[in-house]
């Protein structure tokens, strides 16, 4: 009796085969030319490479609406998935030789769907079991192999329903947008989807708030005692006459009329879920959410951390957390901190509110890392120190509130001092606890203060979203999944709807798509419909909803949207085309010319170059690398004063440079032993 064990990736298959071999006490034999698989006794352990099956419309045609779809091998869906064919072929051959199947893919909706598709299409009717694990350590994989479960079919069905709904909404709405632009006489690849629409809506609304914001003046009253700053108790005066009156009433000596001291205990942080890890990695290292997930996945596959696609902020003692801490104590980088926990026998972690039935919070396995890339070392250190901090004592601060009486007016100062570091000692390099030191004021003390001084300020517009705060907002509103939110954001950038490396700005095209959705199919721009669909998919995974009914419900809602869209197709196309032209103009603008004009991308028979829009009055030009994508960074070179751009070439690392080929920063570029273009 042979059994096929299906893993999600080749590296996981190798680890799983080794763990199964150890449990059975038999050798693991590797074979296969194109795709390496393993024979362990009567078990075949073989990898997929993510989804080996994808959805495709039945028949041909590029119009909309289209509702007839089917599962086919991924290699038949797109040329970019051609590499999956050899994995599917290898699994098909092994499935024929096998009497049963074990799915050992990641234990989540996507992993369950990957394994279920392989089983139902390549081994129909054969007995099916499931391995559940959150770590890729030998012990955890061995335990999962010994404790096989029934197939989590509800998870797989939920995954299938989500894929169908995403495909139907994505392909139909994207085709509708492109058909509208085509009707206006142009072509542009546009996309919008079930989650893309609300995500763009959130960002566009913020952009419009900023654009329509009108600063409002206000006044503040300040007084100073050395470095200690006191501000009038009203904080902001929006009436200048009222502020002047308070200033006049502040004449006279300063006297302390109230001193309040209070000890505040701040509990240790909870363990990381994916969103908080992405948020902290952006704050500490500037990693985008998508990059953080990719790095975390590599650490997981190296058996250094637990499964990262989790929404849990809880760690069960059943995970052997004390043993993990003891292992970390053997690592010189963490031995001092880990031993402090061991000596005080602190093995109960702080817990957050969020839970995930599939996986615990993210934590280190305790395995000692080998050679890691710099970015991997950074993220691993962040995860380890957060984990250790969860077990530490609370941080204790003293807050100090002081009331200063100036004439007839009250002024306030607040201070904060750390009395006991607690968990801050473990996580201090990554935590920001601000201390504001104040003198040891006494009630009734007379002060000779500087001021008071009336200072005029203006209200500020709301801040733009960053990549991390966008992902956090999507989670807060229940949009997307922990694994897809960063991908959604990247898609919006790739479509030209968003721009900006740190703070996100919505382009004119993005705003136009948002206005179009808002005006003609508001359901896609709103959170409500998407949240309802997510809730129904969640019910499928819990066995409380019928997958076919959920998909049919979504299809009917989509059909109503598309009919409304079709009625205004021509008008929509004209609006989108106008926005598309404006976006292209903005994207082609690289900076300011020395004549005061704009330096823009131009095209000749020799390729792209940079020229001034004041041509022929200004004939300033700059060459560009061939076969490269050029992006403005909104920066100028300190040496030559020309704009700095990012150069992106296929298969090579991006680099940044100024436009002037004679700039001193490029003096050694031709010398192989000397400086090269600076990497991104």
N, C-alpha and C positions, 0 to 999 in steps of 0.2 A: 504494500500500500504506500504509494508515494504522495507527498504533500508539497504543494507549491507555496512558498512564503513570498508575498509581494511587498517590496519596500519602495519608498517614494523616490530614493536617489541612490546612485551607485555607492557613495561613501557610507550610507546607512546600511546598505545590503552587506557590505564587508564587515561592519561591526556586528550586525545581527547574526551573520553566519558564524563568526568567532564565538559569540555568546551561546548560540545553540550547540556548537561543537563542544564547548566546555560543559554544558548541562548534560549532554548525552554521553560524554566521554569518548567521542569518536573524532577523527580528523576532519577538517574542512578542505575540500579539494576545489580549486578554482579552475574554470574552463570557459570556453567561448572566445571566439576571435573578436568579433565586433563589439559584443556586449559580454562583459565578464559576469558570470554567475557562479554559484557555489553549490556543491553537493555535500551534504552533511548527513550521512546515514541514508535514511529514506526521505530526506527533505531536500528540495531545491530552493535556494534562496536567490532571488533575482530582483533587479531594480527596474523601476519605471524612471522617468525623468519628468516628474510632475504629471500633468494631464496627458494621457495618451489618446484620449477621445475628446472631440469638441463638437459644438453644435454648428449645423450648416442648414441653409434653406433647402427645401426640396425643390427640385427643378431649377430653372435659370431665370434671369431677369434682375434688373437693378431698381425697379420701382418700389413704391410703397402703397399700401401696407402689405406686409408679408408675415404670415402666421404659421405656415407649414414648415416645420423644422425637424431635424433628425440628428441622432448621434452618429458620427463617422470618425474614423481614425484622424488624429490631429494633423498628420502629414497630408491629408486631403483637404484640410481647411485652409492652410496657408503655406507658402514656400518657406517661411521662417520656421515652420515646425517639421520640415523634412527630416531633420536629424532624429526624430522620435520613431521613425519607421523601423529601424533596426532593433530598438528596444521592444516594440510591439511584436515583431517577428520572433524574437528570442522568447518572450513570454508565451506566445502562442504555441511554440514547439514544446515548451516545458509543461504548459497547461494540458496538452494532449496526453502527456505521460503521467499526469497526476490524477489522483482519485479525489483529492480535496484541496481546498485553498485556505490559507491564513493571510488576512490583510494586516500588514505591519507598517502601514503608512502612518503619517502624523495623525494623532487622535483629535481631529476636528472635522468640521463639515467638509472642507476641501479634501483632506486626506482620506476621509471615508468614501467620498465620491470617486476619487482616483482609484482606490482599491476595488470598490464595488463595480465600477465599469469594466475593469480588467476581468473580474470574476464572472460577471453576467454575460459578457460578450465572448470571452475566450474559454470559459469553463462553465457553461450554463447547466444548472441543475446539480452541480457538485456541492457537497457539504462545505459550509463557509464558516470560519471562525475569525476572531479578532484579537490582536495583541494591543494592549494599552500601556503606554509608557510616556514619561515626561522627561526622561534623561536617556542619553545614549551611552551610559556606562555599562560595562559587562554585567554587573550585578542587576541593574534595573532591567536590561533586555532579557537576562536569564529569568528573572522573576515573571516578566510579562509572558514569556514563552511557556513557563510552567503553569501559569494561571490564565489560560485562554478564556476569552469571553465569547458570548454570542455576538454575531455581527451587529454593529450599531446602525441598523437599517434606517431608522428615523433620521439620523444625521445625514446619511447618504441621500435620502429622499429630499431632505431640506436643501442640501447642496444642489441637487438636480433642479429643484423648483427655482432656486435663486439664479442658477445659470440660465434657465429658460427665460425667466422674467428679465434679467439683465440683457440677454441677447435680443429679445423682442423689443424692449424699450430702446436699447442702444442703436440697433440697426435701423429701426423705423424712424426714430426721431432724427438720427444723423442723416439718413437719406432725405428726409423732409427738408432739413436745413439746406443740404447741398442742392436739392432740386429747386429750392427757392432762389438760390444764388444763380443757378444755371438759367432759370427763367429770366433773370436780369442780364444775361449775356456774359457770365464769367464762370470760372470753375475754382473751387477751393475745398480742400478736405476739411470738413467741419464735423464735430461730433458733440452729442449731448446724450446723457443717459439718465437712468433712474436715480442715481446718486449725484452724478455730475451736475445736474440741473440745480438742485438745492444747494450744493456746495458753491457753485458759481453765484447763486443768488445771495448767499451770506456775504461773500466777498464784495460783490457789486453794490449791495446796499451800503456797506461800510464806505466804499469808494464814493458813492453819491453823497453820503453824509459829510464826508471830508470836503468834497467839491462845493457843497451848498453851505458849508459852515461859515458863519460870520462872527469874527472875534468880538467879544464884548469886554470893554475895559472894566477893571476893578482895582481897588486900592487896598493895601495892607499897611498896618502900623507895626514897626519893629523897634525894639530897644535891645541894647547889648550890655552885658556885664562880662568884659573880657571876651572869651570864646563862646560864652553861653548866650543863646539867642532867645529872646522873648517876643511873642507875637500877640497882638490884641486878641482878646477872647472871642471876638466876632469873626476872626480870621479874614473874611473878605467883605469889603464895602462896595456895593454896586452903585451907591449914591455918593458922589464926591462931596457934597455939602455935609452929609452925615459923617464922612471920614474926617473932614476938616474940623468939625465940631468935636469929635473924639480926640483929635490931636490937641486942640485947645484945652480940653479938660484933663489932658495928661500932664499938664504943667505941675511941677512940685517934686518933692523928694520921692525916691523909690523905697518901698518897704515890702519885705516878704510877709505876706498875710496867710500863707498856707503852704505846708509841706506834707505831701502824702507819699509814703513808701509802701511798696507792695511786692511781695515775692510771687513770682510767676513760674510755674512748672510747665515745661514744654515736653510732651511725650516724645519718645523716639519716632522716627519716620516709619511708615509701613513699608513692606517689601515692594519691589517694582512690579507693576503690571506694564504692558507694552506701551501704553500712552504716556505714563509718567516717566518711563525710561527714555522714550523719544523726546519728551519735553526737557528732561535734564541733560541729555546728550547734546541737544541744540544749545541749551544755555551754557553748558560747560565747554563744549568743543566746537560748536557751530555745525554739527552734523545735521543734515536734513533728516526728516522722519524716515524717508525711504532708505537712506544710507545707513541709518541706525539699525533698521530691521535687517538689512543685508549683512551687516557686520555681526549682529546678534545671531543670525542664522548660521554663520560660519563658526561662531563660538559654540553653538549648540551641536553642530555636526562634528566638532572636535571634542565633544563630550565635556566641555568646560562649564557650560551653564545649562539650565533647564530650558524646556521648550518656550520660546519667546512670545509666540502668538497667544497670549493669555490676557484676560481681563481681571484675573484674580489679584487681590492684594493680601492674600492669606497663605500661611505656611503651616501645615499640620506637623505635629511632633512625630507622627508616623513616618515622616520623610527621613528620619535619622539625622536631624539637624545638629545634634551634639557631635556626631561622627564627622559631619562636614566641617564643623569648627575645629575639631582636632586635626583634620587633614590640612586645613588652612594654616594651623599653627606650625606645620612642618615646612611651610613656604616662608623663606626669610623676609619676603616683602610684607607678610601679614602676621608673622609669628608673635610680635609684641602685643598687638591688638587682640588676636585670637586667644592668647594665653590669659589675658586679663579676664575674658569671659569664662574661660575654663576654671580659673582659680576661684572666681566668685560664683561658679555653677549657674551661670545665666544662659539657659537654653530655651527659654520661652520668648518668642519674638513678639514685637508689636504687630498688631493686625489692622488692616484697612477695612473699609466697608464692603468693597466690591468682591464678588466671588465668581468663579468659573467652574462649572461642573466637570469640565474636561481636564483642566490643568491647574496646578498651584501657581503662585506668584513666581517671578523669575528669581532664581538663586544659583549660586555657584555649586558645582558638584564636589569641589574640593580636590579634584584631580590637578596635578601640577602641570601648568602650561609648558609646551615646548616653545619653539621659536614662533613668535607672533608678529604680525605686522604692527606698525605703530598705532594705527587706528584700532586694531583689535586689542592691543594692550591697554589703550585708554578706556575703551568701553568695558573690558573685563575688570579693570581696577575700579571703575564706577560701580559695577554690579556687586563686586566683593565688598567694598567698603559700605555700600548701602545695606547689604545683608548683615554685616557685623554690627552696624549701627542699630539695627532693629532690636538687638538683644541688650543694648546698653541702658544705663540709667537715664532718667529724664534730665534735660538741661534745666538749670535753675537760674532765673534772671531776677534782678531787682529793678522794678520800674519806679521812677521818681517823678512826681508831678509837683510843680512849684508855681504858686500864684504871686505875681509881683503887682503891687498897687502903685500906680503912677498917677498922682493927683486923684482924680475921681474915677479912673479907668483901671480895669484889670488886664494884665498881660500874663501869658502862660508859657512855661517851658517844660518840656518832657525829656527825661533822660532814661537810659537803660544800661545796665551793667551785668555781665555774666558772672554769677557767683560760683556756679559749678558747671563745668563743661558737659559732663555726662556723655550723651551720644555724639556731641559735637567733636569730641576727641577722636572719634572713629570716622566721622564723615566731614570733618571740618574743611578739608580742601575743596569740597564740593558744595558746602552749605554757606549761605550768606546770612549771618546773624549780625545785624548792625548794632554797635554800641554807641551811645551818645552820653559822654561823661559830663556831669554837672558838678559844680562845687558843693560842698557839704553845707547847704543853706539851712539856716535856723529860722523858725517862726519869729517875726518881729525884727529881723535883721534889716538894717538900713543899707541901701546900695547907692553908689554913684554910677548911674548907668549912662551909656552913650545913647543919645536919642531922646525922645522917640523920633522916628523918621517915617514919613509917608512915602510909599513906593507904589508907582502905578504899574500894573501888569495887564495882560490880556488873557482871556480864556483860550484854551488850545483845542483844536479839533480832536476827535477820537483817533487813537493810534491805529495804524494799519496792522493787519494780521501778519504774523510771521508763519513760516511753515509749521512750526510746532504748535502755535496757538490755534492754527486752523484745524489741525488734527484733533486737538483738545476740544474745540468747538463742535466738530462733527460728532465726536463721541458724546458730548453733552446733549446734543439734539437727537441722538439715536440714529445717525446716518452712517451707512456703510458698516463694515466690520473692522475689528482690530487689525486684520491683515490687509484690508483693501484701502483704508483711508489715505495712506501715503501715496498709493498708486493713483487714486483719483486726483489728488493734487498735482502729481507729475503729468497726468494726461491734460489737465487744464493748462499747464505751462506749455506742453508740446503742441497744443492746438493754437497757441498764440493768444489765449484769453487772458493770461497773466504774465507779468514781468516783474523783475526785481529779485536780487539775490538774498537780501535780508528781510526788508519789509515788502509785502506783496502789494503790487499795484495792478488793478484791472485795466487792460487795454481798451481802446475804443471798440475793438471787435468783441471783446468779452462783454462790455457794457451793452453793445447792440444785441448780442445773443440773449443776454439777460432780459433786456427790454422786450425782445421778441417773445420770449417764453412767458414773461409776465403779462403781456398784452393778449397773446393769442392762445396760450395753453398754460395758464397760471398753475395748474396742478403739478406740472413738472418743475416749476421754479419754487414751489412751496415745499415745506418740510412734511406737511401732513400726509400726503399720499405715500411718500417714500417710507415714512415711519410706520404707517399702517401695514405696508408690504413686509417690512422687516419684522414686525410683530407677528404676522401670519407665518412667515418662514420659521421664526422661533417656535411657534406652536407646532409646526410640523416636526421639528427636532424633538419636541417633548411628547409627540404622539397624540396631540390634541387637535390636529387639523388634517384634512385630506389634501395631499399635494396637487392632485388634478384640479380640485375646486379652487385652490389658491391661485394656480396659474391661470385658470379660466377667468377668475375675478379680475386679475391684473390685465388680462387681454382685453376684456370688455371696457375697462377704464381707458386703456390705451387707444382703443378704437374711437371712443368719443373725442379724445384729444386730437387724433389725426384728422378726423372729419372737420373739426374747427380750424385746424391748421391749413388744410387744403383750400378752404374758402378764401383765405387771405394770402395765398402763396406768392402772388406777384408783388403785393405791397411789402411783404416780408423780405423778398429777394432784393428789392431796391434799397431797403434800409440796411441790410447786411452788406451789400456791395459797397455802399458809401463808407461804412465802418471799416470794411476790409482795406479799402484804399488808404484811409487815414492811418490805420495800424501799420501798413507797409511803409508809409512815409516816416512814421515814428521809429520803426525798427531799422530803417536805413540811415537814420541820423546818428552819427557817431560822436559828435561834439562840435565845439565852436571853432571856426577858422580864425586865423589871426586878423583877417579883414573884418571880422564881425559876423560873417555869414555862417552857414551850417555846413560842416563836413559830412558828406553823405556817400553811401555806397553807389558806385556807378559801374556799368558793364560795357566792356569793349570786346572786340573779336579776340583779344588776348586773355580775357578773363575779367575778374573784378578788380577795381581799384577805388581809391578814395579821391573825391574831388569836391570843390566848393560849389554851393548852389548859386553863387553870384557869378559863375562863369557866363559870359567871357570876360567880365570886368576883373575877376580874380581867377588866375590860372593855376592856383595851388593844387597839386596832386600828390598822392602817396601810393606806393605799390603795396600789394597784399600777397600773402602766401597763396599758392594755387591750391585748388580743390579743398578749400577750407570754409567753415562757417565762422563768420565774424560777428561778435556780440559786443555792444558797448558796455562799459563798466561805469560810466559817469564819473570818470577820474581823469586827471591830467598828469603828465610826467613832471616830476620836480626838476629834471634837468633841461628838457627842451620845451615844455609847456604844451605839447600836443596831446590829444586824447589817448588814453590807454584802452586797449581792446583785448578781448579774450579770443584766442584762435583755437578752433575745434576741428580736428582732422580725424577721419575714420581710422580706427585701429591704433591711434597714438594718443598719448596723454595731452590734454589741453595745456596751453601756456598763455601767459599774458605778455603784452609788449606795447610800447608806444608806437605811433604811426611813423615817426621820423626815422628813416634808415640810417641817418648820420648821427643819431643821438649817442652821447657818451655811454649810455647804458648798453649799447650794442657793440662797443669797441672790440670785445674779445669773442664775439659770436663765431667768427671764422676759425678760431683756434680750438682744435679738438680737446686740448689739455686745459683750456680755460673755461670761462663761463658759457653757459648755454641759456636759451630762453627760459625764464623762470616758470616753473610748473604752477598749475592752479593751486 
